[in-house]
Amino acid sequence: MRHELPDRDWHGSHHPWTYRANCFRWWDTDIVGVNFLPLATEMRAWLEGRGELSLPPEKGEGNRGSYYNPYTYSGAALGAIFSRLVNSFATYVGSSSSDHDEVDAEIERLRLYNEILLYTARFCETAIKQLLYCTAIPEKDFNRMALGALLESPCPSCKKAKDKQPHSISLVGTLAHPFHLCLEFEHCALDHMALVNSLRNSQAAHSDMQMLKVRTVEVSKNQLREECDDILSKFVHLLSHLESLEQRMLEDLIQKGKSIMVLKLGGLAPEDCNFNLVPGQPFIEPPKKLSKAIQI
């Protein structure tokens, strides 16, 4: 069964944002890298058979390459688990059916399908949150959000105001906006994420799920192959959009980091390193004692 994309319009507004100091990895006062892994980029390459998945180095004071983005570590772990699931799925549907029991085959179909569906949604959530962690958007505004809320949810500021109808915001659209990716997200990527989220909620995350339907082993395997191939092909397409966002942010931060280090190597004192880092805009050395910047 092929799952159709939802037919809907997205109305979540996109708020302006800036980076915070945690967008970089630091060694003392030196920038040593960007504080996230391109999780979606690597996962897409791995699923297409042209790359490997990275594991970030363990956290530690003496480890110069350490990340301190919690979603990078959880995303890498989810990616590793997901890769095992995909390998298990491929091995199972490609194995001989003569040695399998009909009931066991149907149970295995449900298990693999549900776990693959669940981890596609979880992986998307984490890949998005590791990017949000690098922004000045408060972590409390997104750390408990599931995928659906990241796509569109009531504005948290309006929710706190009495007698005020909150407007909708899209944190995913907010991330994409400064890189001119809004249209491709609103007309394609968000629909794919909404489908994954809907299927996860209806079939894998709560009390509802597909029913056991004992048939021949081959029929159960064929259904598993068809449904998982459909989910994985849509997931690969979704990852291509997240990859665009990751690569734009990565390139943006690499350039900003290099510019900052040039100034620091030129003698700029740490107390003067107050920068308002705007995504998608060239880094400009600010005047000293800039009051509205972030201290890094």
Contacts in CASP RR format, 6 or more apart in sequence:
PFRMAT RR
TARGET T0000
AUTHOR 0000-0000-0000
METHOD contacts of the structure
MODEL  1
MRHELPDRDWHGSHHPWTYRANCFRWWDTDIVGVNFLPLATEMRAWLEGR
GELSLPPEKGEGNRGSYYNPYTYSGAALGAIFSRLVNSFATYVGSSSSDH
DEVDAEIERLRLYNEILLYTARFCETAIKQLLYCTAIPEKDFNRMALGAL
LESPCPSCKKAKDKQPHSISLVGTLAHPFHLCLEFEHCALDHMALVNSLR
NSQAAHSDMQMLKVRTVEVSKNQLREECDDILSKFVHLLSHLESLEQRML
EDLIQKGKSIMVLKLGGLAPEDCNFNLVPGQPFIEPPKKLSKAIQI
1 223 0 8 1.000
1 226 0 8 1.000
1 227 0 8 1.000
1 230 0 8 1.000
2 226 0 8 1.000
2 230 0 8 1.000
3 195 0 8 1.000
3 199 0 8 1.000
3 230 0 8 1.000
3 231 0 8 1.000
3 234 0 8 1.000
4 195 0 8 1.000
5 191 0 8 1.000
5 192 0 8 1.000
5 194 0 8 1.000
5 195 0 8 1.000
5 234 0 8 1.000
6 191 0 8 1.000
6 194 0 8 1.000
6 195 0 8 1.000
6 198 0 8 1.000
8 191 0 8 1.000
8 194 0 8 1.000
10 151 0 8 1.000
10 152 0 8 1.000
10 170 0 8 1.000
10 186 0 8 1.000
10 190 0 8 1.000
11 152 0 8 1.000
11 168 0 8 1.000
12 152 0 8 1.000
12 167 0 8 1.000
12 168 0 8 1.000
12 169 0 8 1.000
12 170 0 8 1.000
12 173 0 8 1.000
13 155 0 8 1.000
13 167 0 8 1.000
13 168 0 8 1.000
13 169 0 8 1.000
13 170 0 8 1.000
14 169 0 8 1.000
14 170 0 8 1.000
14 173 0 8 1.000
14 174 0 8 1.000
14 176 0 8 1.000
14 177 0 8 1.000
14 182 0 8 1.000
15 169 0 8 1.000
15 174 0 8 1.000
16 177 0 8 1.000
16 178 0 8 1.000
17 135 0 8 1.000
17 136 0 8 1.000
17 137 0 8 1.000
17 174 0 8 1.000
17 175 0 8 1.000
17 178 0 8 1.000
17 279 0 8 1.000
18 135 0 8 1.000
18 136 0 8 1.000
18 276 0 8 1.000
18 277 0 8 1.000
18 278 0 8 1.000
18 279 0 8 1.000
18 294 0 8 1.000
19 134 0 8 1.000
19 135 0 8 1.000
19 136 0 8 1.000
19 253 0 8 1.000
19 256 0 8 1.000
19 277 0 8 1.000
19 278 0 8 1.000
19 279 0 8 1.000
19 294 0 8 1.000
20 134 0 8 1.000
20 135 0 8 1.000
20 136 0 8 1.000
20 277 0 8 1.000
20 294 0 8 1.000
21 294 0 8 1.000
21 295 0 8 1.000
21 296 0 8 1.000
22 35 0 8 1.000
22 68 0 8 1.000
22 69 0 8 1.000
22 133 0 8 1.000
22 134 0 8 1.000
23 34 0 8 1.000
23 35 0 8 1.000
23 134 0 8 1.000
23 135 0 8 1.000
23 253 0 8 1.000
23 277 0 8 1.000
24 31 0 8 1.000
24 32 0 8 1.000
24 33 0 8 1.000
24 34 0 8 1.000
24 35 0 8 1.000
24 253 0 8 1.000
24 257 0 8 1.000
24 296 0 8 1.000
25 31 0 8 1.000
25 32 0 8 1.000
25 33 0 8 1.000
25 34 0 8 1.000
25 35 0 8 1.000
25 65 0 8 1.000
25 66 0 8 1.000
25 67 0 8 1.000
25 68 0 8 1.000
26 32 0 8 1.000
27 64 0 8 1.000
27 65 0 8 1.000
29 264 0 8 1.000
29 270 0 8 1.000
29 273 0 8 1.000
30 261 0 8 1.000
30 264 0 8 1.000
31 257 0 8 1.000
31 260 0 8 1.000
31 261 0 8 1.000
32 64 0 8 1.000
32 65 0 8 1.000
33 65 0 8 1.000
33 254 0 8 1.000
33 257 0 8 1.000
34 134 0 8 1.000
34 249 0 8 1.000
34 250 0 8 1.000
34 253 0 8 1.000
34 254 0 8 1.000
35 67 0 8 1.000
35 68 0 8 1.000
35 69 0 8 1.000
35 72 0 8 1.000
35 133 0 8 1.000
35 134 0 8 1.000
36 67 0 8 1.000
36 69 0 8 1.000
36 71 0 8 1.000
36 72 0 8 1.000
36 130 0 8 1.000
36 131 0 8 1.000
36 133 0 8 1.000
36 134 0 8 1.000
36 246 0 8 1.000
36 249 0 8 1.000
36 250 0 8 1.000
37 54 0 8 1.000
37 56 0 8 1.000
37 67 0 8 1.000
37 72 0 8 1.000
37 75 0 8 1.000
37 76 0 8 1.000
37 130 0 8 1.000
38 243 0 8 1.000
38 246 0 8 1.000
38 247 0 8 1.000
38 250 0 8 1.000
39 72 0 8 1.000
39 75 0 8 1.000
39 76 0 8 1.000
39 79 0 8 1.000
39 123 0 8 1.000
39 126 0 8 1.000
39 127 0 8 1.000
39 130 0 8 1.000
39 246 0 8 1.000
40 127 0 8 1.000
40 239 0 8 1.000
40 242 0 8 1.000
40 243 0 8 1.000
40 245 0 8 1.000
40 246 0 8 1.000
41 239 0 8 1.000
41 242 0 8 1.000
41 243 0 8 1.000
41 246 0 8 1.000
41 247 0 8 1.000
42 51 0 8 1.000
42 52 0 8 1.000
42 53 0 8 1.000
42 54 0 8 1.000
43 53 0 8 1.000
43 79 0 8 1.000
43 82 0 8 1.000
43 123 0 8 1.000
43 239 0 8 1.000
44 236 0 8 1.000
44 239 0 8 1.000
44 240 0 8 1.000
44 243 0 8 1.000
45 51 0 8 1.000
45 52 0 8 1.000
46 52 0 8 1.000
46 53 0 8 1.000
46 83 0 8 1.000
47 86 0 8 1.000
47 232 0 8 1.000
47 235 0 8 1.000
47 236 0 8 1.000
47 239 0 8 1.000
48 236 0 8 1.000
53 76 0 8 1.000
53 79 0 8 1.000
53 80 0 8 1.000
53 83 0 8 1.000
54 76 0 8 1.000
55 76 0 8 1.000
55 80 0 8 1.000
56 66 0 8 1.000
56 67 0 8 1.000
56 72 0 8 1.000
56 73 0 8 1.000
56 76 0 8 1.000
57 63 0 8 1.000
57 65 0 8 1.000
57 66 0 8 1.000
57 67 0 8 1.000
58 66 0 8 1.000
59 66 0 8 1.000
59 67 0 8 1.000
59 68 0 8 1.000
59 73 0 8 1.000
60 66 0 8 1.000
67 73 0 8 1.000
69 130 0 8 1.000
69 133 0 8 1.000
69 134 0 8 1.000
70 133 0 8 1.000
71 126 0 8 1.000
71 127 0 8 1.000
71 129 0 8 1.000
71 130 0 8 1.000
71 133 0 8 1.000
72 130 0 8 1.000
74 126 0 8 1.000
75 123 0 8 1.000
75 126 0 8 1.000
75 127 0 8 1.000
75 130 0 8 1.000
78 119 0 8 1.000
78 122 0 8 1.000
78 123 0 8 1.000
78 126 0 8 1.000
79 119 0 8 1.000
79 123 0 8 1.000
81 119 0 8 1.000
82 116 0 8 1.000
82 119 0 8 1.000
82 120 0 8 1.000
82 123 0 8 1.000
85 112 0 8 1.000
85 115 0 8 1.000
85 116 0 8 1.000
85 119 0 8 1.000
86 116 0 8 1.000
86 232 0 8 1.000
88 112 0 8 1.000
89 112 0 8 1.000
89 116 0 8 1.000
89 224 0 8 1.000
89 228 0 8 1.000
92 108 0 8 1.000
92 112 0 8 1.000
92 221 0 8 1.000
92 224 0 8 1.000
93 221 0 8 1.000
93 224 0 8 1.000
93 225 0 8 1.000
93 228 0 8 1.000
94 221 0 8 1.000
97 105 0 8 1.000
97 217 0 8 1.000
97 218 0 8 1.000
97 221 0 8 1.000
100 217 0 8 1.000
101 217 0 8 1.000
102 214 0 8 1.000
102 215 0 8 1.000
102 216 0 8 1.000
102 217 0 8 1.000
102 220 0 8 1.000
103 214 0 8 1.000
105 217 0 8 1.000
105 220 0 8 1.000
105 221 0 8 1.000
106 212 0 8 1.000
106 213 0 8 1.000
106 214 0 8 1.000
106 215 0 8 1.000
106 220 0 8 1.000
107 212 0 8 1.000
108 220 0 8 1.000
108 224 0 8 1.000
109 220 0 8 1.000
109 221 0 8 1.000
109 223 0 8 1.000
109 224 0 8 1.000
110 209 0 8 1.000
110 210 0 8 1.000
110 212 0 8 1.000
112 224 0 8 1.000
112 228 0 8 1.000
113 203 0 8 1.000
113 210 0 8 1.000
113 224 0 8 1.000
113 227 0 8 1.000
113 228 0 8 1.000
113 231 0 8 1.000
114 203 0 8 1.000
114 204 0 8 1.000
114 209 0 8 1.000
114 210 0 8 1.000
115 204 0 8 1.000
116 228 0 8 1.000
116 231 0 8 1.000
116 232 0 8 1.000
117 196 0 8 1.000
117 199 0 8 1.000
117 200 0 8 1.000
117 203 0 8 1.000
117 204 0 8 1.000
117 231 0 8 1.000
118 200 0 8 1.000
118 204 0 8 1.000
118 205 0 8 1.000
120 196 0 8 1.000
120 200 0 8 1.000
120 231 0 8 1.000
120 235 0 8 1.000
121 146 0 8 1.000
121 147 0 8 1.000
121 196 0 8 1.000
121 197 0 8 1.000
121 200 0 8 1.000
121 204 0 8 1.000
121 205 0 8 1.000
124 147 0 8 1.000
124 193 0 8 1.000
124 196 0 8 1.000
124 238 0 8 1.000
124 242 0 8 1.000
125 145 0 8 1.000
125 146 0 8 1.000
125 147 0 8 1.000
125 150 0 8 1.000
127 242 0 8 1.000
127 246 0 8 1.000
128 147 0 8 1.000
128 150 0 8 1.000
128 171 0 8 1.000
128 172 0 8 1.000
128 175 0 8 1.000
128 242 0 8 1.000
129 142 0 8 1.000
129 143 0 8 1.000
129 145 0 8 1.000
129 150 0 8 1.000
131 175 0 8 1.000
131 245 0 8 1.000
131 246 0 8 1.000
131 249 0 8 1.000
132 139 0 8 1.000
132 142 0 8 1.000
132 171 0 8 1.000
132 175 0 8 1.000
133 139 0 8 1.000
134 249 0 8 1.000
134 253 0 8 1.000
135 175 0 8 1.000
135 279 0 8 1.000
136 294 0 8 1.000
137 171 0 8 1.000
137 174 0 8 1.000
141 156 0 8 1.000
141 171 0 8 1.000
142 150 0 8 1.000
142 171 0 8 1.000
145 153 0 8 1.000
145 171 0 8 1.000
146 197 0 8 1.000
147 193 0 8 1.000
147 196 0 8 1.000
147 197 0 8 1.000
147 200 0 8 1.000
148 193 0 8 1.000
148 194 0 8 1.000
148 197 0 8 1.000
150 170 0 8 1.000
150 171 0 8 1.000
150 172 0 8 1.000
151 170 0 8 1.000
151 172 0 8 1.000
151 190 0 8 1.000
151 193 0 8 1.000
151 194 0 8 1.000
151 197 0 8 1.000
152 168 0 8 1.000
152 169 0 8 1.000
152 170 0 8 1.000
152 190 0 8 1.000
153 168 0 8 1.000
153 169 0 8 1.000
153 170 0 8 1.000
153 171 0 8 1.000
154 166 0 8 1.000
154 167 0 8 1.000
154 168 0 8 1.000
154 169 0 8 1.000
155 166 0 8 1.000
155 167 0 8 1.000
155 168 0 8 1.000
155 169 0 8 1.000
158 164 0 8 1.000
158 165 0 8 1.000
158 166 0 8 1.000
158 167 0 8 1.000
159 166 0 8 1.000
170 190 0 8 1.000
172 185 0 8 1.000
172 189 0 8 1.000
172 190 0 8 1.000
172 193 0 8 1.000
173 182 0 8 1.000
173 185 0 8 1.000
173 186 0 8 1.000
173 190 0 8 1.000
175 245 0 8 1.000
175 249 0 8 1.000
176 182 0 8 1.000
176 184 0 8 1.000
176 185 0 8 1.000
176 245 0 8 1.000
178 278 0 8 1.000
178 279 0 8 1.000
178 280 0 8 1.000
178 281 0 8 1.000
179 244 0 8 1.000
179 245 0 8 1.000
179 248 0 8 1.000
179 249 0 8 1.000
179 252 0 8 1.000
179 279 0 8 1.000
179 280 0 8 1.000
181 241 0 8 1.000
181 244 0 8 1.000
181 245 0 8 1.000
181 248 0 8 1.000
184 241 0 8 1.000
184 244 0 8 1.000
185 241 0 8 1.000
185 245 0 8 1.000
188 237 0 8 1.000
188 241 0 8 1.000
189 238 0 8 1.000
189 241 0 8 1.000
189 242 0 8 1.000
192 234 0 8 1.000
192 235 0 8 1.000
192 237 0 8 1.000
192 238 0 8 1.000
192 241 0 8 1.000
193 238 0 8 1.000
195 234 0 8 1.000
196 231 0 8 1.000
196 234 0 8 1.000
196 235 0 8 1.000
196 238 0 8 1.000
199 231 0 8 1.000
202 208 0 8 1.000
203 209 0 8 1.000
203 210 0 8 1.000
248 280 0 8 1.000
249 279 0 8 1.000
252 279 0 8 1.000
252 280 0 8 1.000
255 282 0 8 1.000
255 283 0 8 1.000
256 277 0 8 1.000
256 283 0 8 1.000
257 283 0 8 1.000
259 283 0 8 1.000
259 285 0 8 1.000
260 273 0 8 1.000
260 275 0 8 1.000
260 283 0 8 1.000
260 296 0 8 1.000
263 273 0 8 1.000
263 285 0 8 1.000
264 270 0 8 1.000
264 273 0 8 1.000
272 288 0 8 1.000
272 289 0 8 1.000
273 295 0 8 1.000
273 296 0 8 1.000
274 286 0 8 1.000
274 289 0 8 1.000
274 290 0 8 1.000
274 293 0 8 1.000
274 294 0 8 1.000
274 295 0 8 1.000
274 296 0 8 1.000
275 283 0 8 1.000
275 286 0 8 1.000
275 290 0 8 1.000
275 293 0 8 1.000
275 294 0 8 1.000
275 296 0 8 1.000
276 286 0 8 1.000
276 290 0 8 1.000
276 292 0 8 1.000
276 293 0 8 1.000
276 294 0 8 1.000
277 283 0 8 1.000
277 294 0 8 1.000
286 293 0 8 1.000
END
